[in-house]
Amino acid sequence: MWYAISSQDNDNSLTERQSARTAHLNRLHHLKNAGRLLVAGPHPAIDNPEPGEAGFTGSLVIAEFDSLADAKAWGDADPYVSAGVYASVTVKPFNRVLP
C-alpha cells in the first residue's frame, strides 16, 4: 500500500538539512530503484523552488510499504530525524486515485 510520510522541520535547521542531505537522498533513491517511490520533495519556506537562506518547512514522501508499521519505521529512521532537521514525522495510508 502507499503511505504519505509528512515531516515538519525544526526552526533554523537548514545547516543540518544540508549536512544530512546525501544520506537522506540515498534512501529515497533506494525506494525509487525498487519501484516503490511515487513522489518525494521538500516544502520551501517561501514561494520559490530555490528558497536560499529561507530554507524549508518540511518534506513529503509518498512511497509503497508492506504495512503502516514498516512505513513508520522507515520514516523514523530518516537521516533528517537523527540530524535534528525534523521536529515531527507523520505517516498515513495514502489511496492513490489520480493519475
Secondary structure, DSSP 8 states (H G I E B T S, - for coil): -EEEEEEEE-TT-HHHHHHHHHHHHHHHHHHHHTT-EEEEEEEESSSSSS-GGG-EEEEEEEEE-SSHHHHHHHHHT-HHHHTT-EEEEEEEEE-----
